[in-house]
Amino acid sequence: MEIANIIKDNMIDNTDIIFVLDKTGSMSDAIDNINIGLKQIMIFLQKHENIRLEKATYGDKNVDGNVWYDFNNYEMDHEQINRFIERIQVTEGGDFPESVYDGICEAF
């Protein structure tokens, strides 16, 4: 909810936003809460014009193979991002360190 509040308090028109999410097995318990928070964020975003959205998910680069990273550019199609939010599925992850920095760098 804190991220939703930050976006609510600072959101302006003509903003680009990318959601970068950890999809490793350690997140399986948190996915429902992430979905709720992202849907709240989407409500705030609908009140503004020209908001371009992208999403990226990352797993463990060393274990998850070709599915470790996924990216979609939805531009102005907020319904697509809502569908993405509902379909987040975790990957194995396999070892302790997730590829957090790799995922963020890949998204940029």
Backbone bond lengths (Angstrom), bond angles and torsions (degrees), N, CA, C in turn:
res aa  C-N    CA-C-N  psi(-1)  N-CA   C-N-CA  omega(-1)  CA-C   N-CA-C  phi
1 M - - - 1.438 - - 1.520 111.38 -
2 E 1.318 116.96 -27.50 1.465 119.86 -179.58 1.524 111.35 -62.22
3 I 1.329 117.26 -41.88 1.463 120.27 178.12 1.521 110.27 -63.17
4 A 1.321 116.99 -40.79 1.470 120.60 177.55 1.525 110.17 -59.49
5 N 1.317 117.73 -40.93 1.470 120.92 178.99 1.526 111.51 -66.53
6 I 1.315 117.48 -39.81 1.465 120.81 178.19 1.528 109.75 -61.91
7 I 1.326 116.21 -46.02 1.463 119.63 179.02 1.517 110.41 -64.39
8 K 1.310 117.33 -44.55 1.466 121.02 179.93 1.525 110.88 -57.89
9 D 1.320 117.34 -43.41 1.466 121.79 -175.97 1.522 113.43 -76.94
10 N 1.330 118.50 -21.56 1.460 120.96 -173.54 1.520 114.92 -119.43
11 M 1.307 118.40 -0.98 1.450 122.29 -174.53 1.523 111.31 -67.96
12 I 1.327 115.77 136.68 1.456 121.77 173.78 1.525 108.19 -134.86
13 D 1.321 116.73 164.90 1.462 121.57 176.23 1.527 110.04 -62.99
14 N 1.332 115.43 160.08 1.471 122.84 174.68 1.529 113.08 62.52
15 T 1.309 116.60 42.08 1.460 121.70 -179.13 1.529 109.80 -108.41
16 D 1.324 116.12 144.04 1.458 122.55 172.12 1.521 107.54 -103.09
17 I 1.327 116.22 132.35 1.469 121.01 -179.75 1.519 108.39 -130.66
18 I 1.330 115.15 134.99 1.456 120.15 172.13 1.522 108.03 -122.62
19 F 1.323 114.96 128.67 1.459 121.63 174.67 1.525 106.95 -92.54
20 V 1.325 117.70 121.06 1.468 123.08 178.10 1.524 106.45 -115.70
21 L 1.330 115.58 113.59 1.457 120.89 -171.36 1.526 112.56 -121.87
22 D 1.307 115.73 139.22 1.458 124.03 173.04 1.527 107.58 -76.47
23 K 1.333 116.32 123.46 1.471 119.77 179.92 1.525 112.46 -115.01
24 T 1.335 116.77 23.02 1.465 119.35 179.26 1.527 110.63 -77.53
25 G 1.318 115.31 164.47 1.458 121.53 -177.17 1.518 114.16 -54.75
26 S 1.327 117.12 -28.93 1.470 119.41 -179.88 1.529 111.82 -65.83
27 M 1.324 117.06 -15.47 1.463 121.27 -179.32 1.527 112.77 -92.30
28 S 1.327 118.03 -3.42 1.463 120.50 -173.24 1.525 113.00 -56.71
29 D 1.326 117.70 -35.63 1.466 120.41 178.70 1.524 112.37 -73.93
30 A 1.323 117.17 -22.58 1.465 121.32 -174.82 1.529 113.40 -96.03
31 I 1.318 118.37 -11.12 1.465 121.16 -174.28 1.525 112.12 -58.23
32 D 1.310 119.08 -41.41 1.473 120.79 179.51 1.523 110.97 -60.63
33 N 1.334 116.94 -44.11 1.465 120.04 178.42 1.527 111.82 -66.83
34 I 1.327 116.81 -36.60 1.460 120.54 175.94 1.522 109.62 -61.77
35 N 1.329 116.99 -44.31 1.467 120.65 178.47 1.523 111.21 -58.40
36 I 1.309 116.88 -44.41 1.471 120.69 179.85 1.526 110.10 -62.71
37 G 1.322 117.31 -46.89 1.464 121.20 -179.58 1.511 112.48 -63.15
38 L 1.347 117.36 -43.11 1.459 120.20 179.74 1.523 111.70 -65.94
39 K 1.314 116.99 -36.73 1.474 119.44 177.43 1.532 110.51 -65.87
40 Q 1.324 117.59 -36.32 1.469 120.15 175.57 1.522 110.46 -65.19
41 I 1.310 117.03 -40.70 1.457 121.24 176.99 1.523 110.26 -61.43
42 M 1.317 116.90 -42.70 1.465 120.55 179.93 1.530 111.72 -60.42
43 I 1.316 117.34 -34.52 1.472 120.64 176.71 1.528 110.26 -62.29
44 F 1.322 117.05 -44.28 1.470 120.65 178.04 1.529 110.66 -63.16
45 L 1.327 116.57 -40.62 1.460 120.48 -176.21 1.524 112.14 -66.28
46 Q 1.310 117.48 -31.27 1.463 120.85 -178.29 1.522 112.58 -67.34
47 K 1.305 117.11 -14.84 1.458 120.93 179.82 1.528 112.06 -84.37
48 H 1.328 117.27 -1.27 1.457 121.97 -176.11 1.522 110.45 -121.44
49 E 1.324 115.95 160.81 1.459 122.00 -177.85 1.518 111.10 -101.78
50 N 1.339 114.17 149.67 1.460 122.19 173.83 1.526 113.66 57.10
51 I 1.308 116.61 43.95 1.463 121.54 175.92 1.530 107.59 -91.36
52 R 1.316 116.86 117.46 1.457 120.91 178.49 1.519 108.75 -99.52
53 L 1.330 115.92 132.79 1.462 122.05 -174.33 1.515 111.56 -118.66
54 E 1.305 115.19 144.35 1.449 122.77 172.23 1.517 107.84 -138.65
55 K 1.317 115.92 158.98 1.457 118.80 175.59 1.513 108.89 -136.74
56 A 1.301 114.92 145.88 1.459 121.73 173.76 1.517 107.52 -139.65
57 T 1.301 115.76 140.42 1.458 120.70 173.50 1.523 107.68 -125.34
58 Y 1.315 115.67 145.04 1.456 119.89 178.96 1.520 109.42 -132.69
59 G 1.312 113.64 149.12 1.454 120.79 174.48 1.511 108.57 -117.86
60 D 1.312 116.00 -130.85 1.452 122.15 178.98 1.524 108.18 -110.86
61 K 1.308 115.86 109.90 1.465 122.34 -176.75 1.527 111.80 -56.64
62 N 1.330 117.78 -32.46 1.462 122.38 -175.81 1.520 113.35 -82.50
63 V 1.332 117.55 -16.13 1.462 120.12 -173.81 1.528 112.50 -121.16
64 D 1.326 117.94 -36.88 1.460 121.75 -171.01 1.526 114.67 -84.21
65 G 1.320 118.07 -2.03 1.464 121.00 176.83 1.518 112.67 61.38
66 N 1.331 115.69 -139.10 1.465 121.53 -175.81 1.517 114.18 -65.94
67 V 1.317 118.67 -17.46 1.473 120.33 -178.27 1.531 111.92 -95.67
68 W 1.331 117.42 9.83 1.470 119.65 -177.57 1.518 111.22 -64.59
69 Y 1.332 118.88 -28.96 1.468 122.07 -175.39 1.523 109.33 -134.57
70 D 1.326 115.12 139.50 1.469 120.86 177.43 1.517 107.64 -140.82
71 F 1.317 116.09 142.44 1.465 121.68 -176.80 1.517 109.58 -142.58
72 N 1.314 116.71 137.30 1.460 121.98 172.46 1.514 109.43 -139.42
73 N 1.304 115.31 139.82 1.449 121.97 176.56 1.522 107.51 -107.17
74 Y 1.317 116.94 111.39 1.451 120.88 -176.87 1.522 112.73 -100.89
75 E 1.341 115.92 -3.37 1.460 119.87 179.86 1.522 110.28 49.91
76 M 1.328 117.16 -112.20 1.465 121.29 -173.57 1.535 112.43 -100.74
77 D 1.326 118.41 2.87 1.462 121.53 -175.88 1.527 110.01 -84.94
78 H 1.312 115.14 84.67 1.457 120.52 -176.78 1.527 111.86 -68.33
79 E 1.317 117.60 -26.30 1.467 119.95 177.41 1.524 110.51 -65.91
80 Q 1.335 117.23 -36.65 1.463 120.41 177.68 1.526 110.93 -63.12
81 I 1.307 116.94 -40.98 1.473 119.25 179.58 1.525 109.97 -66.74
82 N 1.337 117.36 -36.24 1.467 119.97 175.63 1.523 110.86 -62.36
83 R 1.332 117.31 -41.89 1.465 120.12 177.91 1.527 110.54 -65.02
84 F 1.323 116.89 -39.06 1.464 120.09 176.46 1.522 110.56 -59.77
85 I 1.320 116.63 -45.61 1.462 122.06 -178.55 1.524 110.31 -56.92
86 E 1.315 116.61 -41.18 1.465 120.61 -177.78 1.521 112.69 -72.00
87 R 1.346 118.31 -20.29 1.468 121.41 -174.77 1.522 113.97 -107.18
88 I 1.305 119.22 13.27 1.463 120.12 179.63 1.526 109.02 -59.56
89 Q 1.328 115.75 126.76 1.460 120.52 176.79 1.522 108.46 -126.09
90 V 1.303 115.44 138.56 1.459 119.91 -178.60 1.526 110.96 -80.33
91 T 1.339 114.75 154.63 1.458 121.61 174.09 1.520 108.23 -106.05
92 E 1.289 116.00 174.75 1.463 120.83 -175.81 1.524 112.48 -61.65
93 G 1.307 117.66 -52.05 1.466 119.86 -178.12 1.505 112.98 83.39
94 G 1.296 118.16 -42.53 1.447 124.57 168.35 1.508 120.77 64.34
95 D 1.312 118.56 -45.81 1.458 119.14 -179.06 1.521 109.63 -129.00
96 F 1.293 117.43 176.19 1.462 121.35 -171.96 1.527 114.95 -63.27
97 P 1.327 120.10 -53.27 1.466 118.41 -174.00 1.533 112.05 -82.75
98 E 1.331 116.40 121.52 1.452 120.24 172.66 1.523 108.08 -78.73
99 S 1.301 116.52 166.89 1.465 121.77 -177.68 1.532 110.55 -92.66
100 V 1.315 117.02 55.69 1.465 122.92 -176.03 1.518 110.44 -57.02
101 Y 1.322 117.37 -56.61 1.457 120.66 -176.11 1.521 111.32 -67.11
102 D 1.336 117.43 -36.69 1.455 120.10 175.68 1.524 110.82 -60.94
103 G 1.342 116.32 -42.73 1.464 120.26 179.91 1.515 112.58 -63.95
104 I 1.327 116.18 -43.59 1.475 120.29 179.60 1.528 110.08 -66.21
105 C 1.324 117.14 -44.29 1.477 119.97 178.91 1.521 111.34 -63.32
106 E 1.314 116.62 -41.29 1.463 120.46 178.54 1.530 110.80 -62.96
107 A 1.318 116.95 -38.54 1.466 121.05 179.20 1.530 111.44 -64.59
108 F 1.329 116.35 -39.94 1.468 119.40 177.55 1.504 110.96 -70.69
